[in-house]
Amino acid sequence: MSQSVRLGPAPSGIDLAVERDPENEERIVAYRLDQLRSAMEANLGGIQELAEGTGS
């Protein structure tokens, strides 16, 4: 199983945050990537629970 995300090409809230605070671009992007990673892990964990019959 695989899961992916596509960022862009349209402007997003991340673009706005970086424009407002360009010195913290790396921190802003890292935070968003952590959010995406956590969401993917939660999604895959839920799929695993359903596949194994341990989820509700």
mmCIF entry with sequence, helices, sheets and N, C-alpha, C, O atoms, coordinates in Angstrom:
data_MODEL
# 
_entry.id   MODEL 
# 
_entity.id                         1 
_entity.type                       polymer 
_entity.pdbx_number_of_molecules   1 
# 
_entity_poly.entity_id                      1 
_entity_poly.type                           'polypeptide(L)' 
_entity_poly.nstd_linkage                   no 
_entity_poly.nstd_monomer                   no 
_entity_poly.pdbx_seq_one_letter_code       MSQSVRLGPAPSGIDLAVERDPENEERIVAYRLDQLRSAMEANLGGIQELAEGTGS 
_entity_poly.pdbx_seq_one_letter_code_can   MSQSVRLGPAPSGIDLAVERDPENEERIVAYRLDQLRSAMEANLGGIQELAEGTGS 
_entity_poly.pdbx_strand_id                 A 
# 
loop_
_entity_poly_seq.entity_id 
_entity_poly_seq.num 
_entity_poly_seq.mon_id 
_entity_poly_seq.hetero 
1 1  MET n 
1 2  SER n 
1 3  GLN n 
1 4  SER n 
1 5  VAL n 
1 6  ARG n 
1 7  LEU n 
1 8  GLY n 
1 9  PRO n 
1 10 ALA n 
1 11 PRO n 
1 12 SER n 
1 13 GLY n 
1 14 ILE n 
1 15 ASP n 
1 16 LEU n 
1 17 ALA n 
1 18 VAL n 
1 19 GLU n 
1 20 ARG n 
1 21 ASP n 
1 22 PRO n 
1 23 GLU n 
1 24 ASN n 
1 25 GLU n 
1 26 GLU n 
1 27 ARG n 
1 28 ILE n 
1 29 VAL n 
1 30 ALA n 
1 31 TYR n 
1 32 ARG n 
1 33 LEU n 
1 34 ASP n 
1 35 GLN n 
1 36 LEU n 
1 37 ARG n 
1 38 SER n 
1 39 ALA n 
1 40 MET n 
1 41 GLU n 
1 42 ALA n 
1 43 ASN n 
1 44 LEU n 
1 45 GLY n 
1 46 GLY n 
1 47 ILE n 
1 48 GLN n 
1 49 GLU n 
1 50 LEU n 
1 51 ALA n 
1 52 GLU n 
1 53 GLY n 
1 54 THR n 
1 55 GLY n 
1 56 SER n 
# 
_struct_asym.id          A 
_struct_asym.entity_id   1 
# 
loop_
_struct_conf.conf_type_id 
_struct_conf.id 
_struct_conf.pdbx_PDB_helix_id 
_struct_conf.beg_label_comp_id 
_struct_conf.beg_label_asym_id 
_struct_conf.beg_label_seq_id 
_struct_conf.pdbx_beg_PDB_ins_code 
_struct_conf.end_label_comp_id 
_struct_conf.end_label_asym_id 
_struct_conf.end_label_seq_id 
_struct_conf.pdbx_end_PDB_ins_code 
_struct_conf.beg_auth_comp_id 
_struct_conf.beg_auth_asym_id 
_struct_conf.beg_auth_seq_id 
_struct_conf.end_auth_comp_id 
_struct_conf.end_auth_asym_id 
_struct_conf.end_auth_seq_id 
_struct_conf.pdbx_PDB_helix_class 
_struct_conf.details 
_struct_conf.pdbx_PDB_helix_length 
HELX_P HELX_P1 AA1 GLY A 13 ? ARG A 20 ? GLY A 13 ARG A 20 1 ? 8  
HELX_P HELX_P2 AA2 PRO A 22 ? ASN A 24 ? PRO A 22 ASN A 24 5 ? 3  
HELX_P HELX_P3 AA3 GLU A 25 ? GLU A 52 ? GLU A 25 GLU A 52 1 ? 28 
# 
_struct_conf_type.id          HELX_P 
_struct_conf_type.criteria    ? 
_struct_conf_type.reference   ? 
# 
loop_
_atom_site.group_PDB 
_atom_site.id 
_atom_site.type_symbol 
_atom_site.label_atom_id 
_atom_site.label_alt_id 
_atom_site.label_comp_id 
_atom_site.label_asym_id 
_atom_site.label_entity_id 
_atom_site.label_seq_id 
_atom_site.pdbx_PDB_ins_code 
_atom_site.Cartn_x 
_atom_site.Cartn_y 
_atom_site.Cartn_z 
_atom_site.occupancy 
_atom_site.B_iso_or_equiv 
_atom_site.pdbx_formal_charge 
_atom_site.auth_seq_id 
_atom_site.auth_comp_id 
_atom_site.auth_asym_id 
_atom_site.auth_atom_id 
_atom_site.pdbx_PDB_model_num 
ATOM 1   N N  . MET A 1 1  ? 0.847   -1.157 0.000  1.00 0.00 ? 1  MET A N  1 
ATOM 2   C CA . MET A 1 1  ? 0.000   0.000  0.000  1.00 0.00 ? 1  MET A CA 1 
ATOM 3   C C  . MET A 1 1  ? 0.899   1.228  0.000  1.00 0.00 ? 1  MET A C  1 
ATOM 4   O O  . MET A 1 1  ? 1.965   1.237  0.615  1.00 0.00 ? 1  MET A O  1 
ATOM 5   N N  . SER A 1 2  ? 0.461   2.234  -0.682 1.00 0.00 ? 2  SER A N  1 
ATOM 6   C CA . SER A 1 2  ? 1.197   3.503  -0.664 1.00 0.00 ? 2  SER A CA 1 
ATOM 7   C C  . SER A 1 2  ? 0.205   4.653  -0.565 1.00 0.00 ? 2  SER A C  1 
ATOM 8   O O  . SER A 1 2  ? -0.981  4.512  -0.866 1.00 0.00 ? 2  SER A O  1 
ATOM 9   N N  . GLN A 1 3  ? 0.714   5.764  -0.144 1.00 0.00 ? 3  GLN A N  1 
ATOM 10  C CA . GLN A 1 3  ? -0.104  6.956  -0.009 1.00 0.00 ? 3  GLN A CA 1 
ATOM 11  C C  . GLN A 1 3  ? 0.783   8.131  -0.376 1.00 0.00 ? 3  GLN A C  1 
ATOM 12  O O  . GLN A 1 3  ? 1.974   8.134  -0.067 1.00 0.00 ? 3  GLN A O  1 
ATOM 13  N N  . SER A 1 4  ? 0.216   9.115  -1.025 1.00 0.00 ? 4  SER A N  1 
ATOM 14  C CA . SER A 1 4  ? 1.014   10.268 -1.427 1.00 0.00 ? 4  SER A CA 1 
ATOM 15  C C  . SER A 1 4  ? 0.180   11.541 -1.317 1.00 0.00 ? 4  SER A C  1 
ATOM 16  O O  . SER A 1 4  ? -1.032  11.503 -1.106 1.00 0.00 ? 4  SER A O  1 
ATOM 17  N N  . VAL A 1 5  ? 0.862   12.648 -1.466 1.00 0.00 ? 5  VAL A N  1 
ATOM 18  C CA . VAL A 1 5  ? 0.203   13.946 -1.447 1.00 0.00 ? 5  VAL A CA 1 
ATOM 19  C C  . VAL A 1 5  ? 0.851   14.790 -2.532 1.00 0.00 ? 5  VAL A C  1 
ATOM 20  O O  . VAL A 1 5  ? 2.043   14.654 -2.806 1.00 0.00 ? 5  VAL A O  1 
ATOM 21  N N  . ARG A 1 6  ? 0.079   15.641 -3.134 1.00 0.00 ? 6  ARG A N  1 
ATOM 22  C CA . ARG A 1 6  ? 0.610   16.544 -4.148 1.00 0.00 ? 6  ARG A CA 1 
ATOM 23  C C  . ARG A 1 6  ? 0.476   17.970 -3.622 1.00 0.00 ? 6  ARG A C  1 
ATOM 24  O O  . ARG A 1 6  ? -0.613  18.415 -3.258 1.00 0.00 ? 6  ARG A O  1 
ATOM 25  N N  . LEU A 1 7  ? 1.576   18.657 -3.591 1.00 0.00 ? 7  LEU A N  1 
ATOM 26  C CA . LEU A 1 7  ? 1.591   20.039 -3.147 1.00 0.00 ? 7  LEU A CA 1 
ATOM 27  C C  . LEU A 1 7  ? 1.707   20.940 -4.356 1.00 0.00 ? 7  LEU A C  1 
ATOM 28  O O  . LEU A 1 7  ? 2.606   20.764 -5.178 1.00 0.00 ? 7  LEU A O  1 
ATOM 29  N N  . GLY A 1 8  ? 0.814   21.898 -4.476 1.00 0.00 ? 8  GLY A N  1 
ATOM 30  C CA . GLY A 1 8  ? 0.875   22.849 -5.583 1.00 0.00 ? 8  GLY A CA 1 
ATOM 31  C C  . GLY A 1 8  ? 0.096   22.367 -6.768 1.00 0.00 ? 8  GLY A C  1 
ATOM 32  O O  . GLY A 1 8  ? -0.545  21.320 -6.687 1.00 0.00 ? 8  GLY A O  1 
ATOM 33  N N  . PRO A 1 9  ? 0.120   23.063 -7.837 1.00 0.00 ? 9  PRO A N  1 
ATOM 34  C CA . PRO A 1 9  ? 0.873   24.281 -8.100 1.00 0.00 ? 9  PRO A CA 1 
ATOM 35  C C  . PRO A 1 9  ? 0.161   25.556 -7.632 1.00 0.00 ? 9  PRO A C  1 
ATOM 36  O O  . PRO A 1 9  ? 0.759   26.632 -7.642 1.00 0.00 ? 9  PRO A O  1 
ATOM 37  N N  . ALA A 1 10 ? -1.076  25.449 -7.233 1.00 0.00 ? 10 ALA A N  1 
ATOM 38  C CA . ALA A 1 10 ? -1.820  26.646 -6.805 1.00 0.00 ? 10 ALA A CA 1 
ATOM 39  C C  . ALA A 1 10 ? -1.305  27.154 -5.455 1.00 0.00 ? 10 ALA A C  1 
ATOM 40  O O  . ALA A 1 10 ? -0.796  26.371 -4.653 1.00 0.00 ? 10 ALA A O  1 
ATOM 41  N N  . PRO A 1 11 ? -1.432  28.442 -5.206 1.00 0.00 ? 11 PRO A N  1 
ATOM 42  C CA . PRO A 1 11 ? -1.016  28.996 -3.913 1.00 0.00 ? 11 PRO A CA 1 
ATOM 43  C C  . PRO A 1 11 ? -1.823  28.381 -2.765 1.00 0.00 ? 11 PRO A C  1 
ATOM 44  O O  . PRO A 1 11 ? -2.977  27.988 -2.940 1.00 0.00 ? 11 PRO A O  1 
ATOM 45  N N  . SER A 1 12 ? -1.202  28.308 -1.606 1.00 0.00 ? 12 SER A N  1 
ATOM 46  C CA . SER A 1 12 ? -1.865  27.726 -0.437 1.00 0.00 ? 12 SER A CA 1 
ATOM 47  C C  . SER A 1 12 ? -1.604  28.598 0.782  1.00 0.00 ? 12 SER A C  1 
ATOM 48  O O  . SER A 1 12 ? -0.947  29.636 0.697  1.00 0.00 ? 12 SER A O  1 
ATOM 49  N N  . GLY A 1 13 ? -2.126  28.162 1.899  1.00 0.00 ? 13 GLY A N  1 
ATOM 50  C CA . GLY A 1 13 ? -1.879  28.857 3.155  1.00 0.00 ? 13 GLY A CA 1 
ATOM 51  C C  . GLY A 1 13 ? -0.408  28.860 3.530  1.00 0.00 ? 13 GLY A C  1 
ATOM 52  O O  . GLY A 1 13 ? 0.074   29.789 4.178  1.00 0.00 ? 13 GLY A O  1 
ATOM 53  N N  . ILE A 1 14 ? 0.297   27.828 3.124  1.00 0.00 ? 14 ILE A N  1 
ATOM 54  C CA . ILE A 1 14 ? 1.738   27.764 3.383  1.00 0.00 ? 14 ILE A CA 1 
ATOM 55  C C  . ILE A 1 14 ? 2.444   28.890 2.642  1.00 0.00 ? 14 ILE A C  1 
ATOM 56  O O  . ILE A 1 14 ? 3.326   29.546 3.196  1.00 0.00 ? 14 ILE A O  1 
ATOM 57  N N  . ASP A 1 15 ? 2.059   29.113 1.401  1.00 0.00 ? 15 ASP A N  1 
ATOM 58  C CA . ASP A 1 15 ? 2.654   30.208 0.624  1.00 0.00 ? 15 ASP A CA 1 
ATOM 59  C C  . ASP A 1 15 ? 2.439   31.541 1.334  1.00 0.00 ? 15 ASP A C  1 
ATOM 60  O O  . ASP A 1 15 ? 3.350   32.364 1.424  1.00 0.00 ? 15 ASP A O  1 
ATOM 61  N N  . LEU A 1 16 ? 1.242   31.740 1.828  1.00 0.00 ? 16 LEU A N  1 
ATOM 62  C CA . LEU A 1 16 ? 0.919   32.975 2.526  1.00 0.00 ? 16 LEU A CA 1 
ATOM 63  C C  . LEU A 1 16 ? 1.765   33.126 3.794  1.00 0.00 ? 16 LEU A C  1 
ATOM 64  O O  . LEU A 1 16 ? 2.288   34.203 4.076  1.00 0.00 ? 16 LEU A O  1 
ATOM 65  N N  . ALA A 1 17 ? 1.890   32.038 4.551  1.00 0.00 ? 17 ALA A N  1 
ATOM 66  C CA . ALA A 1 17 ? 2.674   32.077 5.786  1.00 0.00 ? 17 ALA A CA 1 
ATOM 67  C C  . ALA A 1 17 ? 4.136   32.398 5.496  1.00 0.00 ? 17 ALA A C  1 
ATOM 68  O O  . ALA A 1 17 ? 4.760   33.173 6.221  1.00 0.00 ? 17 ALA A O  1 
ATOM 69  N N  . VAL A 1 18 ? 4.681   31.803 4.443  1.00 0.00 ? 18 VAL A N  1 
ATOM 70  C CA . VAL A 1 18 ? 6.077   32.051 4.081  1.00 0.00 ? 18 VAL A CA 1 
ATOM 71  C C  . VAL A 1 18 ? 6.259   33.489 3.594  1.00 0.00 ? 18 VAL A C  1 
ATOM 72  O O  . VAL A 1 18 ? 7.265   34.127 3.904  1.00 0.00 ? 18 VAL A O  1 
ATOM 73  N N  . GLU A 1 19 ? 5.296   33.995 2.840  1.00 0.00 ? 19 GLU A N  1 
ATOM 74  C CA . GLU A 1 19 ? 5.381   35.381 2.376  1.00 0.00 ? 19 GLU A CA 1 
ATOM 75  C C  . GLU A 1 19 ? 5.388   36.348 3.557  1.00 0.00 ? 19 GLU A C  1 
ATOM 76  O O  . GLU A 1 19 ? 6.085   37.361 3.528  1.00 0.00 ? 19 GLU A O  1 
ATOM 77  N N  . ARG A 1 20 ? 4.616   36.037 4.586  1.00 0.00 ? 20 ARG A N  1 
ATOM 78  C CA . ARG A 1 20 ? 4.532   36.904 5.757  1.00 0.00 ? 20 ARG A CA 1 
ATOM 79  C C  . ARG A 1 20 ? 5.749   36.784 6.670  1.00 0.00 ? 20 ARG A C  1 
ATOM 80  O O  . ARG A 1 20 ? 6.098   37.725 7.382  1.00 0.00 ? 20 ARG A O  1 
ATOM 81  N N  . ASP A 1 21 ? 6.387   35.622 6.641  1.00 0.00 ? 21 ASP A N  1 
ATOM 82  C CA . ASP A 1 21 ? 7.507   35.359 7.552  1.00 0.00 ? 21 ASP A CA 1 
ATOM 83  C C  . ASP A 1 21 ? 8.589   34.543 6.835  1.00 0.00 ? 21 ASP A C  1 
ATOM 84  O O  . ASP A 1 21 ? 8.834   33.396 7.209  1.00 0.00 ? 21 ASP A O  1 
ATOM 85  N N  . PRO A 1 22 ? 9.234   35.105 5.822  1.00 0.00 ? 22 PRO A N  1 
ATOM 86  C CA . PRO A 1 22 ? 10.184  34.353 4.999  1.00 0.00 ? 22 PRO A CA 1 
ATOM 87  C C  . PRO A 1 22 ? 11.384  33.816 5.777  1.00 0.00 ? 22 PRO A C  1 
ATOM 88  O O  . PRO A 1 22 ? 11.984  32.821 5.371  1.00 0.00 ? 22 PRO A O  1 
ATOM 89  N N  . GLU A 1 23 ? 11.739  34.453 6.878  1.00 0.00 ? 23 GLU A N  1 
ATOM 90  C CA . GLU A 1 23 ? 12.873  33.969 7.671  1.00 0.00 ? 23 GLU A CA 1 
ATOM 91  C C  . GLU A 1 23 ? 12.607  32.592 8.268  1.00 0.00 ? 23 GLU A C  1 
ATOM 92  O O  . GLU A 1 23 ? 13.537  31.845 8.573  1.00 0.00 ? 23 GLU A O  1 
ATOM 93  N N  . ASN A 1 24 ? 11.340  32.268 8.430  1.00 0.00 ? 24 ASN A N  1 
ATOM 94  C CA . ASN A 1 24 ? 10.961  30.987 9.043  1.00 0.00 ? 24 ASN A CA 1 
ATOM 95  C C  . ASN A 1 24 ? 10.406  29.984 8.033  1.00 0.00 ? 24 ASN A C  1 
ATOM 96  O O  . ASN A 1 24 ? 9.673   29.067 8.403  1.00 0.00 ? 24 ASN A O  1 
ATOM 97  N N  . GLU A 1 25 ? 10.752  30.158 6.773  1.00 0.00 ? 25 GLU A N  1 
ATOM 98  C CA . GLU A 1 25 ? 10.233  29.264 5.732  1.00 0.00 ? 25 GLU A CA 1 
ATOM 99  C C  . GLU A 1 25 ? 10.513  27.795 6.046  1.00 0.00 ? 25 GLU A C  1 
ATOM 100 O O  . GLU A 1 25 ? 9.618   26.958 5.932  1.00 0.00 ? 25 GLU A O  1 
ATOM 101 N N  . GLU A 1 26 ? 11.730  27.480 6.435  1.00 0.00 ? 26 GLU A N  1 
ATOM 102 C CA . GLU A 1 26 ? 12.084  26.088 6.710  1.00 0.00 ? 26 GLU A CA 1 
ATOM 103 C C  . GLU A 1 26 ? 11.235  25.511 7.842  1.00 0.00 ? 26 GLU A C  1 
ATOM 104 O O  . GLU A 1 26 ? 10.768  24.375 7.752  1.00 0.00 ? 26 GLU A O  1 
ATOM 105 N N  . ARG A 1 27 ? 11.038  26.282 8.891  1.00 0.00 ? 27 ARG A N  1 
ATOM 106 C CA . ARG A 1 27 ? 10.226  25.820 10.022 1.00 0.00 ? 27 ARG A CA 1 
ATOM 107 C C  . ARG A 1 27 ? 8.762   25.647 9.624  1.00 0.00 ? 27 ARG A C  1 
ATOM 108 O O  . ARG A 1 27 ? 8.110   24.686 10.032 1.00 0.00 ? 27 ARG A O  1 
ATOM 109 N N  . ILE A 1 28 ? 8.255   26.579 8.830  1.00 0.00 ? 28 ILE A N  1 
ATOM 110 C CA . ILE A 1 28 ? 6.859   26.526 8.380  1.00 0.00 ? 28 ILE A CA 1 
ATOM 111 C C  . ILE A 1 28 ? 6.616   25.281 7.526  1.00 0.00 ? 28 ILE A C  1 
ATOM 112 O O  . ILE A 1 28 ? 5.640   24.559 7.730  1.00 0.00 ? 28 ILE A O  1 
ATOM 113 N N  . VAL A 1 29 ? 7.501   25.041 6.581  1.00 0.00 ? 29 VAL A N  1 
ATOM 114 C CA . VAL A 1 29 ? 7.351   23.883 5.689  1.00 0.00 ? 29 VAL A CA 1 
ATOM 115 C C  . VAL A 1 29 ? 7.523   22.586 6.475  1.00 0.00 ? 29 VAL A C  1 
ATOM 116 O O  . VAL A 1 29 ? 6.778   21.631 6.251  1.00 0.00 ? 29 VAL A O  1 
ATOM 117 N N  . ALA A 1 30 ? 8.482   22.533 7.385  1.00 0.00 ? 30 ALA A N  1 
ATOM 118 C CA . ALA A 1 30 ? 8.696   21.329 8.194  1.00 0.00 ? 30 ALA A CA 1 
ATOM 119 C C  . ALA A 1 30 ? 7.461   21.018 9.036  1.00 0.00 ? 30 ALA A C  1 
ATOM 120 O O  . ALA A 1 30 ? 7.080   19.856 9.180  1.00 0.00 ? 30 ALA A O  1 
ATOM 121 N N  . TYR A 1 31 ? 6.838   22.054 9.591  1.00 0.00 ? 31 TYR A N  1 
ATOM 122 C CA . TYR A 1 31 ? 5.619   21.862 10.380 1.00 0.00 ? 31 TYR A CA 1 
ATOM 123 C C  . TYR A 1 31 ? 4.505   21.256 9.526  1.00 0.00 ? 31 TYR A C  1 
ATOM 124 O O  . TYR A 1 31 ? 3.809   20.336 9.955  1.00 0.00 ? 31 TYR A O  1 
ATOM 125 N N  . ARG A 1 32 ? 4.347   21.784 8.319  1.00 0.00 ? 32 ARG A N  1 
ATOM 126 C CA . ARG A 1 32 ? 3.294   21.264 7.431  1.00 0.00 ? 32 ARG A CA 1 
ATOM 127 C C  . ARG A 1 32 ? 3.572   19.826 7.023  1.00 0.00 ? 32 ARG A C  1 
ATOM 128 O O  . ARG A 1 32 ? 2.657   19.004 6.970  1.00 0.00 ? 32 ARG A O  1 
ATOM 129 N N  . LEU A 1 33 ? 4.825   19.524 6.736  1.00 0.00 ? 33 LEU A N  1 
ATOM 130 C CA . LEU A 1 33 ? 5.173   18.146 6.381  1.00 0.00 ? 33 LEU A CA 1 
ATOM 131 C C  . LEU A 1 33 ? 4.926   17.201 7.551  1.00 0.00 ? 33 LEU A C  1 
ATOM 132 O O  . LEU A 1 33 ? 4.497   16.067 7.343  1.00 0.00 ? 33 LEU A O  1 
ATOM 133 N N  . ASP A 1 34 ? 5.188   17.645 8.768  1.00 0.00 ? 34 ASP A N  1 
ATOM 134 C CA . ASP A 1 34 ? 4.879   16.834 9.950  1.00 0.00 ? 34 ASP A CA 1 
ATOM 135 C C  . ASP A 1 34 ? 3.381   16.584 10.064 1.00 0.00 ? 34 ASP A C  1 
ATOM 136 O O  . ASP A 1 34 ? 2.957   15.482 10.411 1.00 0.00 ? 34 ASP A O  1 
ATOM 137 N N  . GLN A 1 35 ? 2.575   17.612 9.772  1.00 0.00 ? 35 GLN A N  1 
ATOM 138 C CA . GLN A 1 35 ? 1.116   17.438 9.789  1.00 0.00 ? 35 GLN A CA 1 
ATOM 139 C C  . GLN A 1 35 ? 0.682   16.388 8.763  1.00 0.00 ? 35 GLN A C  1 
ATOM 140 O O  . GLN A 1 35 ? -0.125  15.510 9.065  1.00 0.00 ? 35 GLN A O  1 
ATOM 141 N N  . LEU A 1 36 ? 1.220   16.488 7.567  1.00 0.00 ? 36 LEU A N  1 
ATOM 142 C CA . LEU A 1 36 ? 0.862   15.531 6.514  1.00 0.00 ? 36 LEU A CA 1 
ATOM 143 C C  . LEU A 1 36 ? 1.291   14.119 6.896  1.00 0.00 ? 36 LEU A C  1 
ATOM 144 O O  . LEU A 1 36 ? 0.541   13.164 6.695  1.00 0.00 ? 36 LEU A O  1 
ATOM 145 N N  . ARG A 1 37 ? 2.496   13.986 7.445  1.00 0.00 ? 37 ARG A N  1 
ATOM 146 C CA . ARG A 1 37 ? 2.998   12.673 7.858  1.00 0.00 ? 37 ARG A CA 1 
ATOM 147 C C  . ARG A 1 37 ? 2.091   12.069 8.928  1.00 0.00 ? 37 ARG A C  1 
ATOM 148 O O  . ARG A 1 37 ? 1.740   10.891 8.851  1.00 0.00 ? 37 ARG A O  1 
ATOM 149 N N  . SER A 1 38 ? 1.715   12.856 9.910  1.00 0.00 ? 38 SER A N  1 
ATOM 150 C CA . SER A 1 38 ? 0.847   12.361 10.982 1.00 0.00 ? 38 SER A CA 1 
ATOM 151 C C  . SER A 1 38 ? -0.509  11.913 10.448 1.00 0.00 ? 38 SER A C  1 
ATOM 152 O O  . SER A 1 38 ? -1.039  10.884 10.867 1.00 0.00 ? 38 SER A O  1 
ATOM 153 N N  . ALA A 1 39 ? -1.064  12.687 9.526  1.00 0.00 ? 39 ALA A N  1 
ATOM 154 C CA . ALA A 1 39 ? -2.364  12.326 8.944  1.00 0.00 ? 39 ALA A CA 1 
ATOM 155 C C  . ALA A 1 39 ? -2.267  11.028 8.150  1.00 0.00 ? 39 ALA A C  1 
ATOM 156 O O  . ALA A 1 39 ? -3.160  10.185 8.223  1.00 0.00 ? 39 ALA A O  1 
ATOM 157 N N  . MET A 1 40 ? -1.192  10.868 7.398  1.00 0.00 ? 40 MET A N  1 
ATOM 158 C CA . MET A 1 40 ? -1.003  9.637  6.622  1.00 0.00 ? 40 MET A CA 1 
ATOM 159 C C  . MET A 1 40 ? -0.839  8.433  7.548  1.00 0.00 ? 40 MET A C  1 
ATOM 160 O O  . MET A 1 40 ? -1.404  7.370  7.294  1.00 0.00 ? 40 MET A O  1 
ATOM 161 N N  . GLU A 1 41 ? -0.062  8.603  8.623  1.00 0.00 ? 41 GLU A N  1 
ATOM 162 C CA . GLU A 1 41 ? 0.131   7.499  9.565  1.00 0.00 ? 41 GLU A CA 1 
ATOM 163 C C  . GLU A 1 41 ? -1.186  7.117  10.235 1.00 0.00 ? 41 GLU A C  1 
ATOM 164 O O  . GLU A 1 41 ? -1.465  5.933  10.422 1.00 0.00 ? 41 GLU A O  1 
ATOM 165 N N  . ALA A 1 42 ? -1.990  8.105  10.594 1.00 0.00 ? 42 ALA A N  1 
ATOM 166 C CA . ALA A 1 42 ? -3.290  7.818  11.212 1.00 0.00 ? 42 ALA A CA 1 
ATOM 167 C C  . ALA A 1 42 ? -4.205  7.094  10.232 1.00 0.00 ? 42 ALA A C  1 
ATOM 168 O O  . ALA A 1 42 ? -4.901  6.150  10.607 1.00 0.00 ? 42 ALA A O  1 
ATOM 169 N N  . ASN A 1 43 ? -4.203  7.533  8.987  1.00 0.00 ? 43 ASN A N  1 
ATOM 170 C CA . ASN A 1 43 ? -5.030  6.903  7.966  1.00 0.00 ? 43 ASN A CA 1 
ATOM 171 C C  . ASN A 1 43 ? -4.614  5.450  7.747  1.00 0.00 ? 43 ASN A C  1 
ATOM 172 O O  . ASN A 1 43 ? -5.455  4.552  7.708  1.00 0.00 ? 43 ASN A O  1 
ATOM 173 N N  . LEU A 1 44 ? -3.316  5.231  7.605  1.00 0.00 ? 44 LEU A N  1 
ATOM 174 C CA . LEU A 1 44 ? -2.835  3.869  7.392  1.00 0.00 ? 44 LEU A CA 1 
ATOM 175 C C  . LEU A 1 44 ? -3.068  2.988  8.612  1.00 0.00 ? 44 LEU A C  1 
ATOM 176 O O  . LEU A 1 44 ? -3.352  1.798  8.480  1.00 0.00 ? 44 LEU A O  1 
ATOM 177 N N  . GLY A 1 45 ? -2.946  3.579  9.809  1.00 0.00 ? 45 GLY A N  1 
ATOM 178 C CA . GLY A 1 45 ? -3.241  2.825  11.025 1.00 0.00 ? 45 GLY A CA 1 
ATOM 179 C C  . GLY A 1 45 ? -4.700  2.393  11.075 1.00 0.00 ? 45 GLY A C  1 
ATOM 180 O O  . GLY A 1 45 ? -5.005  1.274  11.485 1.00 0.00 ? 45 GLY A O  1 
ATOM 181 N N  . GLY A 1 46 ? -5.599  3.277  10.659 1.00 0.00 ? 46 GLY A N  1 
ATOM 182 C CA . GLY A 1 46 ? -7.022  2.929  10.605 1.00 0.00 ? 46 GLY A CA 1 
ATOM 183 C C  . GLY A 1 46 ? -7.309  1.833  9.599  1.00 0.00 ? 46 GLY A C  1 
ATOM 184 O O  . GLY A 1 46 ? -8.111  0.938  9.865  1.00 0.00 ? 46 GLY A O  1 
ATOM 185 N N  . ILE A 1 47 ? -6.667  1.895  8.458  1.00 0.00 ? 47 ILE A N  1 
ATOM 186 C CA . ILE A 1 47 ? -6.827  0.847  7.442  1.00 0.00 ? 47 ILE A CA 1 
ATOM 187 C C  . ILE A 1 47 ? -6.317  -0.486 7.983  1.00 0.00 ? 47 ILE A C  1 
ATOM 188 O O  . ILE A 1 47 ? -6.944  -1.525 7.776  1.00 0.00 ? 47 ILE A O  1 
ATOM 189 N N  . GLN A 1 48 ? -5.178  -0.454 8.676  1.00 0.00 ? 48 GLN A N  1 
ATOM 190 C CA . GLN A 1 48 ? -4.627  -1.677 9.252  1.00 0.00 ? 48 GLN A CA 1 
ATOM 191 C C  . GLN A 1 48 ? -5.589  -2.276 10.279 1.00 0.00 ? 48 GLN A C  1 
ATOM 192 O O  . GLN A 1 48 ? -5.813  -3.487 10.291 1.00 0.00 ? 48 GLN A O  1 
ATOM 193 N N  . GLU A 1 49 ? -6.156  -1.427 11.140 1.00 0.00 ? 49 GLU A N  1 
ATOM 194 C CA . GLU A 1 49 ? -7.108  -1.922 12.135 1.00 0.00 ? 49 GLU A CA 1 
ATOM 195 C C  . GLU A 1 49 ? -8.318  -2.573 11.466 1.00 0.00 ? 49 GLU A C  1 
ATOM 196 O O  . GLU A 1 49 ? -8.775  -3.632 11.894 1.00 0.00 ? 49 GLU A O  1 
ATOM 197 N N  . LEU A 1 50 ? -8.827  -1.939 10.424 1.00 0.00 ? 50 LEU A N  1 
ATOM 198 C CA . LEU A 1 50 ? -9.972  -2.520 9.725  1.00 0.00 ? 50 LEU A CA 1 
ATOM 199 C C  . LEU A 1 50 ? -9.605  -3.834 9.056  1.00 0.00 ? 50 LEU A C  1 
ATOM 200 O O  . LEU A 1 50 ? -10.381 -4.789 9.093  1.00 0.00 ? 50 LEU A O  1 
ATOM 201 N N  . ALA A 1 51 ? -8.434  -3.891 8.448  1.00 0.00 ? 51 ALA A N  1 
ATOM 202 C CA . ALA A 1 51 ? -7.996  -5.119 7.770  1.00 0.00 ? 51 ALA A CA 1 
ATOM 203 C C  . ALA A 1 51 ? -7.780  -6.257 8.750  1.00 0.00 ? 51 ALA A C  1 
ATOM 204 O O  . ALA A 1 51 ? -8.037  -7.417 8.430  1.00 0.00 ? 51 ALA A O  1 
ATOM 205 N N  . GLU A 1 52 ? -7.309  -5.927 9.941  1.00 0.00 ? 52 GLU A N  1 
ATOM 206 C CA . GLU A 1 52 ? -7.042  -6.958 10.946 1.00 0.00 ? 52 GLU A CA 1 
ATOM 207 C C  . GLU A 1 52 ? -8.243  -7.236 11.831 1.00 0.00 ? 52 GLU A C  1 
ATOM 208 O O  . GLU A 1 52 ? -8.202  -8.130 12.677 1.00 0.00 ? 52 GLU A O  1 
ATOM 209 N N  . GLY A 1 53 ? -9.316  -6.474 11.641 1.00 0.00 ? 53 GLY A N  1 
ATOM 210 C CA . GLY A 1 53 ? -10.514 -6.669 12.441 1.00 0.00 ? 53 GLY A CA 1 
ATOM 211 C C  . GLY A 1 53 ? -10.404 -6.172 13.864 1.00 0.00 ? 53 GLY A C  1 
ATOM 212 O O  . GLY A 1 53 ? -11.166 -6.600 14.731 1.00 0.00 ? 53 GLY A O  1 
ATOM 213 N N  . THR A 1 54 ? -9.452  -5.260 14.122 1.00 0.00 ? 54 THR A N  1 
ATOM 214 C CA . THR A 1 54 ? -9.287  -4.728 15.478 1.00 0.00 ? 54 THR A CA 1 
ATOM 215 C C  . THR A 1 54 ? -9.885  -3.366 15.638 1.00 0.00 ? 54 THR A C  1 
ATOM 216 O O  . THR A 1 54 ? -9.915  -2.843 16.752 1.00 0.00 ? 54 THR A O  1 
ATOM 217 N N  . GLY A 1 55 ? -10.369 -2.758 14.564 1.00 0.00 ? 55 GLY A N  1 
ATOM 218 C CA . GLY A 1 55 ? -10.968 -1.418 14.623 1.00 0.00 ? 55 GLY A CA 1 
ATOM 219 C C  . GLY A 1 55 ? -12.445 -1.487 14.868 1.00 0.00 ? 55 GLY A C  1 
ATOM 220 O O  . GLY A 1 55 ? -13.047 -2.556 14.761 1.00 0.00 ? 55 GLY A O  1 
ATOM 221 N N  . SER A 1 56 ? -13.040 -0.363 15.197 1.00 0.00 ? 56 SER A N  1 
ATOM 222 C CA . SER A 1 56 ? -14.483 -0.348 15.436 1.00 0.00 ? 56 SER A CA 1 
ATOM 223 C C  . SER A 1 56 ? -15.227 0.190  14.250 1.00 0.00 ? 56 SER A C  1 
ATOM 224 O O  . SER A 1 56 ? -16.455 0.273  14.277 1.00 0.00 ? 56 SER A O  1 
# 
